[in-house]
Amino acid sequence: MLTAGCQTPVEFGLNGLGLMTYMGTGKGLSDHVVSYVSGRDCSMRGLISDGRLCRELTPDLPQPEEKAPVFCYRTLGVAECYTQPDPFAPPSRRLN
């Protein structure tokens, strides 16, 4: 990038795109091309860190467990939340 005056606009754009790609994904443009062609996760950083250029793609991560519902009600000054609905609270006090 220091010699940007000696580059064509296309080269300058590709260098900028490569830098943004690396900052966003940790992989360069060539890493993405090799990954696409091989169907694996490839990066030069992996080759340097643990000696493997490509890894098998990891399967989808399991979905997080659903959280128990929370029932919140207006009280004096604060909201109070419970795991079960309050059978005595009027609907106007319910926050969610």
C-alpha atoms as one frame of an Amber mdcrd trajectory, in Angstrom:
protein
   0.000   0.000   0.000   2.961   2.315   0.459   3.588   2.301  -3.285  -0.018
   3.082  -4.172   1.139   5.651  -6.740   2.739   2.868  -8.801  -0.399   0.711
  -8.928  -3.216   0.691 -11.420  -6.652   1.479 -10.009  -7.579  -2.221 -10.271
  -4.506  -3.305  -8.303  -5.152  -0.628  -5.715  -8.775  -1.761  -5.376  -7.805
  -5.424  -5.057  -5.256  -4.593  -2.360  -7.886  -2.636  -0.441 -10.412  -5.431
  -0.863  -7.851  -7.991   0.273  -7.038  -5.934   3.365 -10.719  -5.507   4.280
 -11.349  -9.228   3.725  -8.421 -10.171   5.936  -9.526  -7.761   8.674 -13.087
  -9.126   8.565 -12.432 -12.866   8.278  -8.764 -13.462   9.106  -8.307 -14.903
   5.618  -6.959 -13.312   2.457  -8.588 -13.384  -0.974  -6.424 -16.309  -2.097
  -7.428 -18.221   1.070 -11.094 -17.753   0.153 -10.473 -18.932  -3.420  -8.620
 -22.062  -2.239 -11.365 -22.750   0.323 -14.062 -22.429  -2.333 -12.269 -24.683
  -4.830 -11.336 -27.363  -2.278 -14.574 -27.290  -0.278 -12.535 -27.046   2.911
 -11.551 -24.226   5.293  -8.103 -23.091   4.102  -5.852 -20.292   5.333  -2.163
 -19.437   5.327  -2.470 -18.504   8.993  -3.453 -22.128   9.759  -0.423 -23.360
   7.836   1.870 -21.125   9.869   0.251 -21.796  13.264  -0.291 -25.572  13.167
   1.137 -26.791   9.862  -2.205 -27.465   8.147  -3.259 -25.368   5.184  -6.820
 -26.733   5.086  -9.248 -28.158   7.624 -12.527 -29.923   7.118 -15.500 -27.616
   7.410 -17.058 -27.783  10.846 -20.700 -28.862  10.980 -23.323 -26.370  12.031
 -23.152 -25.532  15.697 -25.967 -26.884  17.861 -28.777 -24.478  18.523 -28.754
 -22.933  21.988 -31.376 -24.176  24.392 -34.473 -22.065  24.628 -34.670 -19.968
  27.751 -37.545 -20.358  30.132 -40.159 -17.634  29.701 -39.889 -14.654  31.995
 -42.879 -12.712  33.249 -42.150  -9.155  34.398 -44.487  -6.783  36.193 -44.407
  -3.114  37.138 -44.041  -2.475  40.843 -43.145   0.620  42.831 -39.857   1.845
  41.391 -38.634  -1.394  39.780 -39.761  -4.270  37.627 -40.021  -7.688  39.208
 -39.641 -10.811  37.074 -40.726 -14.390  37.702 -40.560 -17.714  35.888 -44.357
 -18.165  36.154 -47.109 -15.629  35.543 -48.577 -13.913  38.568 -52.237 -15.017
  38.669 -53.222 -11.998  40.784 -51.529  -9.237  38.771 -53.789  -7.211  36.490
 -52.779  -7.304  32.790 -51.953  -3.587  32.883 -48.957  -4.290  35.203 -47.395
  -6.828  32.841 -44.320  -5.522  30.974 -43.795  -8.181  28.324
